[in-house]
């Protein structure tokens, strides 16, 4: 409610204004009326009103003197000056004191309503901002000074503190995760969520430490779980609205604002332990057995990793990680345990290569792992990010060797072909940089990989062509050029030799 004090030296007019203000359908409570500035000054000190409506010319102390003195002692009060036509010069002086609103006497209902409505909206907004700032100070820093009990948190009522995180819970999220402000903005969320609550239940939405974090104080009319369930259900819709998972941690019922002190760190730790990657999740702070990150790599996966590292099978390691991601998702492994396991994986790769140990500091790789998780809203994104790190490590290790083995050159050529099969592959130029003969490497390639260079290029091109024939309506000429053949007739002949069907027959068969 907005507290209003009215100052007018004519009793009949004073009573009329008080009745008029009380009849307006506004969140206003008239704290009293005074006939002069001296009495008003005393009452202002007692009542601390939000708005003072005052006449200008009064005995003892004028309205302008009242405004001047009270502004010094009680800053923040809003004033409405009542003036007659002959007092316009006084009204202009009031404006010099910072008074923004003045109306002519006698006040008209519509005009008074408009002025008070504008002041009410402004004061309520300022009070809400002050309330939120005080709550943030209490929650984040334990500052109890000037903290007031939010409206709706009185006797017989309680509150619950929610921590809500969109996307990954990570310090890196501030850089990479930017939820839509039209949906995720604190004022938009508060309006939406309050509209979904019932009765006198309401919520206050606060900005979190990171852009993708929100703190929500639910003020409930009772200790039953229904308001909490209702808010959790509404928050769950934000996964679809934002296009990313939403994790929540909910405190126990709180009976007073003082209980907010110190609870933020507990909730944050719980979020760190239980947030899931790629899916939404909610848990209660008091009901969860707190545990830190655990290694989510099974013994058979460790043995497989060891074998792949011994053979330097980087593609096999990435496939292994892909399968682990699928399992982590199915088993609802926490984000913190996923990160811990990823760091184990990268550490094993790092320790298997003396070259990497000379080239990198371990902290650099762990830093990259944190960043990859911090930008990932799902497991496919995580797989892409970690695969990139592993490939970079592998590339660095290979490029850093002074003397390349034949097997290394063959692997590098194989990787080059996988990326550039649609282009002319200059084998002689490629192997020359390693001081090897092209024919020798081509023979070793066939022995090591079990397929010739030309055969591999052809198969890769034709597999890509099959995809285009099945999934697109592209012309044969365009498909041939896309996969590396400038002559569509030659492309068609090679395609039929390998598949037994012409490209058109292959496409028609698929359509049938």
N, C-alpha and C positions, 0 to 999 in steps of 0.2 A: 504494500500500500504506500501511497505518496502522502506524506503529512503536509497539511496546508494551514497557515496562520493568516488571519485577515485583520487588517488595521484600518479603521475608519472612525472618524470622530463623531459622526451623526448616527445615533443608536438605531434609528429606523432603517437607514441605508445599510448599516453593518449587519443587522439581522436579516435583511433581504438578501444581501450578498451571500451570507452563510447558508441560508436556505437554498439559494440558487445553486451554489457550488455542490451542496450535498445531494441535490436532485439530479445532477449530471451523472450519466452512466459511465463513470470513470473510476479507476482504482484509487480513489482519493478518500482521505479521512481528515475532516476539519478538526484541528487540535484546539481551536479557540479563537476568540476575537478580542481586540483591544481598541480603546478609544483614543490612544495617543502613542507617540513614539517611545516615551519613557517606559510605559508599561509593556509595550511590545518588546523592547530590548530585554527586559527581565524574562518575559515568556519565551523569547527565542532561546535564551540560555537554558531554560528548563526543558523545553520540548524538542529543541534541535530540528525544526521543520525543514522539509525539502523545498517548499515554496512559500514565499510571503507575498500576499496581495496587499498593497498599501496605498492609501490616499497620499497626496503630496502635502497639502496645507492642513496642519493639525497643531493644536496648542502644545506647548512644552518642548516638543521635538518634532520637526517636520519629517515627512516621509523620506526626503533626500538625505537629511542628517541620519536618520535611522539606517538607511542603506549604507551610507558611508562608514558608520561605526560598526555595524554588524558584519560588513564585509571583512574588516580587519580582524575581528574576533572569531567569526564563524564563516570562513570562506567555503564556497561550494553551494551556498543557498541561492536559489533562483528567485527573481523578483518580478512581479507584475505591478506596474504603476497605474493607478486610477487617476485620471486627470480630466478637468473640464476644458472647454474650448479656450477659456481665458488663461489656462495654465500651461499652454503649449510650450512656452519657453522653459518652464520647469521640467517638462517631459524631456526636452532636448538635453538638459543638464543631466537627467537620470541616465540617458543613453551614454553620456561621457563616463559614468560610473560603471558601465558594463551591463546596464539593464537592457535586455533585448526586447522585452514585451511591455507595451503600455496600451491601455484601452480607455475610451471615453466614458465618463459617467453620464447617466447610470448605465451599468454594463448590460449589454444585450445577450440573451442566452446563447445564441449561435456563435457570436464572437468570442464570448468567454469560454465556450466549449472548445472551439478551435485552438485558442491559445493554450488552455490547460492540457488539451490532448497532445499538442506538440511538446510541451514541457514534460508531461508524464512519460511519453515515449523516450525522450532524451534521458530523463533521470533513471528510468527503469533500465535502459541500456547501460548507462554508466554504472549503476549499482550491480548489474550482472557482471560487467567487466571487472569491477572491484572485487566482487565475490569470487570470481574465477581466479583472479590474480592471487587473492589471499589463499584460496584452496591449493593453487599450484605451489605457492611458497610453503604451505604446510606439508603437502604430499612429497614434493621433491626435496625440500631443504629442512623440514621440521620447524619452520618458523610459525610460532603460535601467536605472535603479536597481531592485534587487530582482527583476529579471526572471529567471525560471527557465525552462529548456527544458520545454515541456509534455510530459507523458508521451505516448509514441508518436512523438516527434520525435528519435529517437536516431540513432546512427551507421548509415549506409546507408539512412536514411529521408528523406523530404522533405515539404514542405508547400506548399499553394497557398492564396492569399488570394482569396476571392470577395467582390465587392461586389454585392449584390442589391437591386434597387429595385422595389417594387410600385407600379404606376401611374406618374404623371409624375415625372421627376427635376427637382425644383424646390424652392426655399426655401418656396414657397407650399403645398407638399404637407403640411407640418406642420399647417396650419390646415384643409385641406379633405379630405385623404386619410387615412382611418382604417381600415386593414385589420383584419379580424376577429382579435382577440387569441387566440381559441381555436385559430386556425390559424397566425397570424403571430407569436405569442409566442415569444421566443427559446428558452425551455426546451422548449416544444412542438415547435418546429422541430428542435431538437437531438436530441430523443428520436426523432422521426420519421426524420430523415436518417441518424442513426447506425444505426438499425435496418435501413436499406436498404443500408448499406455491407457489405463482405465482409472476412473475416479480421480482422486487427488495425487496419484502417483506421478512423479515427474523425474526427469534426469538432467544432469548438467554434463556437457561434453567439453573436455579440456584438450588442448593440443598436447601431444606427447613430446618426448625428447627428440624423436625423429619424425620425419614427414609422414611415414606410414604407420605411426602409432597414435592411439587415442586413449584417453582415460575417461571413463564414464561413471559418474556418481549417480546411482539409482536411489531415489528417495521414495521409499515404499510406505504404504499405510499400515502394514502389519509385517510380522515375521514369517508369513507363509511364503512358500517357494514360487507361487504363481506369478508375481511380478517379474521375478528373475527369469523364469522359463519364457515368459512373454518377450522379454528383452533379448534373450538368447536367440529365440526364433526369428525376431526381426533382424538381428545382426547377421544371422546366417544368410539372409538374402543378399548381403553385401558381396558375397563371393561372386554371384552372378552379375551384380551391378558393376563391380569393379573389374571382373575378369581375372581375379586372383584369389587364392584361399585366404580365409580370415581365422586367425587363432585368438582365443579368449582365455583369460584367467579371471576368476571371480573370487572376491574375498568372502569371508564369513560375514554375517550380519553385524553391522556397526551401530552402536547406540548413541555415539556422540562424535563430534568432529575431532576430538583429541585422539581417538583411536586411529585416525588416518596417519598420524605421525609414525614413521618407521615402517609402515606396511608396504610402501612402494617398492623398496628393495626386495622384500619377500616375494611380492607378485612378479617382479622382473626376473628374479632367479627362477621362479616356477615357470615362467614363460620360456626362459632359456632352456630349461630341462625338458619341457613337454611340447613345445611348438612343433608342428608337423610340416614337412615340406610337400607342397603340391596338393594339400587338402586341408579343409577347415577342421578345427578342433576346439573344444571347450572343456575346461576343468576347474574345479574348485580348489582354492589355495589350501584350505584346511583338510580336504579329503584326499589329497594326493600324497603318496609317500615320496618324499623328495629324493631324487637320485641324480647323479651327474651323468655326463655322457659315457656311454659304454661302447666297446669295440663291436661293431655289427658285421664282422667278417668271420665266417665259419672256418673251421680247421681245414676242411677240404678246399675251400677257396684260397686259404693261405698256401696250401701245398701246390695248387694250380698256379698261383702267382709266382711262386718260387721256380717252378718248372719253366714258365713262360719267360721269366727274367733270365734264366740260364740259357735259353735259346734266343734271347733278344727278340721275342715275338711281340712287338708293340701292338700290332693289330689284335692279337689274341688277348692282350691285357685290356684293351679298350672293350672288347667283346665281353670279357669277364666282368668288367665294371658295369657294363650295360645290364648284365644279368643280376648283379648285386642291386642295382637301382630298382629293377623290377621287384625283387624280393623285399627291399626296404619299403617300397610303396605298399605292397600287399600286407606286410607285417606291421605297418604304421610305426616304423622306426622314427624316433624323434630327429629333428633337424640337427641338434647338437651331437647326437650319436653318428649321424651321417657325416658331419664335418670331421669328427674325430677319426672315423674310419677312412675318410678320404686322405687325411693327413698321414695316416699309417701307410696307405697305399703309395702315396708320393714319396714318403720317406724310404720305403723299401726300394722303389725305383732309383732314388737318389743314391742310396748306399750300394747299389749293385754296380754303379759306374764310377770308377776313379776319375774319369773325365768330368762328370757332373760335379763331383765333390771338389774338384779344382776350379770349376767354372762358376758355380753358384755357392751362395751361402744358404743354408737350410732355411733360414728365416724368410728368404725371398720366395721360396716355393710355398711355405705355409701362408704367407701374405697373399699369394695368388689364389690359394685354395679358399681363404676367407672371402676374397672378392668374388670368386665364382659362385659360392653359395649365396652371397649377399645380393647377387643380381638374378638369382634363379627363383622363379615362382612355381616351377614344376620340375619333375625329374628329367623330362627330355631336355629342358634348358640346362639342367645341372650336368647331364651327360655331355652335352655339347661343350660346356665350359671346361670341364675336367679333361675331356678328350683333347681339347686344344692345348692344355698345359702339358699333357703327356707327350703329344706330338712335338711340341716345342722342345721339351727335354730330350726327346729322341733325336731330333734334328741337330740340336746343339752338340749332343754326344758324338754323333756321326761326323759332323763338320769339324769337330775339334781333334779328331784323330789325324796324326801326321801321316801315317802310312795305312792306307785303306787295304783291307783284305779283299780278295776276289768276292767273297760272300757279301761284304759290305757294298761293293760296287753293284753287284747284282740286285741287292735289296733297294739301293737308291734308284737304280734304273727301273725296277718294278714299281716303286712309288711314283716315279716320274711318269710312267706310262699310265698309271691309274688316273692321274690328274690331267694328262695332256694327250690322251689317246685319240681325240678328235682332230689333232694337229699332226703335221709331219713330225716324226720322231727321229731326230738326228743322232743316231746311235754312235757313229764315229766321233762326232763332236762331243757327245756326252761323256764317253769313256776316256777321251783324250786328256781330260782334266785330271784323271787319276793315273795317267801314264800306263794305260793298258791298251792292248790291241782289240779292235772292235770285234773281229771274228772270234777271238778267244773268249771274250766276255759273252758274246751271243751263244757260243757252245756251252759255256758254264751256266748261263741263264737257263738253257733248256734242261740241263742236268739238275740244277738246284731247284728250280721251280716246277719242273715236270711239264713245261710248255714252252714253245718257242716264242721269241719276241713278236714275230709277225702274227702268229696264231693268237696270242694274247690280245694284241691290238684289234685284230678282226673280231674276236669274240666280244670284247668290250663295246666295240662300235655296233655290232649287231644286237646285243642285248639292249643298248640304248635305243636303237631303232625299233625294236619290239615294243618298248614302253611307249614310244611316240605313236606307233601304229594303233596300239590298244587304247590309249588314253587321250589322243588328240585327233583332230580332223585335218592335220597339216598335210600339205601336198607332198608327194614322194620326193620331188626335187628338193624341197625345203628340208625334209628329214635327212636325205642323203648328205646335204651340205652340213647339217648340224652335227652329224656323226663323223664327218671327215672325208666324204666322197663328193668330188665335184661332178663326176659323170654318173647320172642317174641310171643309165643302162648297166654300167659296170657294177653299181651298187645292187641293182636288182639281180644280176647274175650271181654275185657273191652271196647275197641273201638266200637265193634258192639253193645254192650248193650246200649251204650249212643247215638250212631248215627243211628243205624238200618242198617248200612252197614259195611262190613269188610274194613280194610285199603285199600286193592287192589280195591275193588268196589268203594270206595270213590275217589281214585285217577283216576280210569278209567272214572267215571262219570264226574269229573272235566275236563278231557281231551276232552270228548264228547261235 
